[in-house]
Amino acid sequence: MGDADAIRQKIIEELLEASESSLEASEIEAGTNLRDDLGLDSLQAVTVVMALEQEFEVEVDDEEIDGLQTVGDILELLATKIAA
C-alpha cells in the first residue's frame, strides 16, 4: 500500500467514525462531500481533521479546514502537509 493509499484509508476510517452515514468505506471516493454525502457538521469535520493532524503529525489551520468540502480536499491537503 502506497502512502496515498494509507492516507486515504485513514481519512475514510476517521470519517466513518465521525459520520452517521450509512455509506460503506468502498463507497467513499475523492468526490464524496463531507456535509451532503456524509452528513458531517462543522464540529465533526474539525474533530476528523484534529484526529488526522495527530495521526500524521501535521498542523492544519482553521482557514484550511473551512475550505474542505470533499474527501479529495482532505487527501490533497494532508499529502501537501506531509510532503512539506
C-alpha positions as CSV (number, residue, x, y, z in Angstrom):
1,M,0.0,0.0,0.0
2,G,1.4,3.3,-1.0
3,D,1.5,6.5,1.1
4,A,-1.5,8.0,-0.7
5,D,-3.5,4.7,-0.1
6,A,-2.6,4.7,3.6
7,I,-3.6,8.3,4.0
8,R,-6.9,7.7,2.1
9,Q,-7.7,4.7,4.3
10,K,-7.1,6.6,7.5
11,I,-9.2,9.5,6.2
12,I,-12.1,7.2,5.4
13,E,-11.7,5.4,8.8
14,E,-11.9,8.8,10.6
15,L,-14.8,10.0,8.5
16,L,-16.9,6.8,9.1
17,E,-16.2,7.0,12.8
18,A,-17.4,10.6,13.0
19,S,-20.3,10.3,10.5
20,E,-23.8,8.9,10.9
21,S,-23.8,8.0,7.3
22,S,-24.8,4.5,6.1
23,L,-22.1,4.6,3.4
24,E,-19.5,1.8,3.3
25,A,-15.8,2.5,3.0
26,S,-15.9,1.2,-0.5
27,E,-18.5,3.8,-1.5
28,I,-16.4,6.8,-0.3
29,E,-14.5,8.4,-3.1
30,A,-12.5,11.6,-3.6
31,G,-15.7,13.4,-4.7
32,T,-17.7,12.4,-1.6
33,N,-18.9,15.6,0.0
34,L,-18.3,15.8,3.7
35,R,-21.6,17.6,4.5
36,D,-24.0,16.4,1.8
37,D,-22.9,12.8,1.5
38,L,-21.5,12.0,4.9
39,G,-23.7,14.4,7.0
40,L,-20.8,15.9,8.9
41,D,-21.4,19.3,10.6
42,S,-18.6,21.7,11.1
43,L,-17.7,20.4,14.5
44,Q,-17.5,16.8,13.3
45,A,-15.3,18.0,10.4
46,V,-12.9,19.7,12.8
47,T,-12.8,16.6,15.0
48,V,-11.9,14.5,12.0
49,V,-9.1,16.9,11.0
50,M,-7.8,17.0,14.5
51,A,-7.5,13.2,14.6
52,L,-5.7,13.3,11.2
53,E,-3.4,16.0,12.4
54,Q,-2.4,13.8,15.4
55,E,-2.1,10.7,13.2
56,F,0.1,12.3,10.6
57,E,1.9,14.8,12.8
58,V,0.9,17.8,10.8
59,E,-0.9,21.1,11.6
60,V,-3.9,22.4,9.7
61,D,-5.1,26.0,10.0
62,D,-8.7,26.8,10.7
63,E,-8.9,28.6,7.4
64,E,-7.8,25.4,5.6
65,I,-10.4,23.4,7.5
66,D,-13.1,25.8,6.3
67,G,-12.2,25.2,2.7
68,L,-12.6,21.4,3.0
69,Q,-15.6,20.1,1.0
70,T,-14.7,16.6,-0.1
71,V,-12.7,13.6,0.8
72,G,-10.3,14.6,-2.0
73,D,-9.8,18.0,-0.5
74,I,-8.7,16.4,2.8
75,L,-6.4,13.9,0.9
76,E,-4.8,16.7,-1.1
77,L,-4.3,18.9,2.0
78,L,-2.7,16.1,4.0
79,A,-0.5,14.9,1.2
80,T,0.8,18.5,0.8
81,K,1.4,18.9,4.6
82,I,3.1,15.5,4.9
83,A,5.4,16.2,1.9
84,A,6.4,19.6,3.4
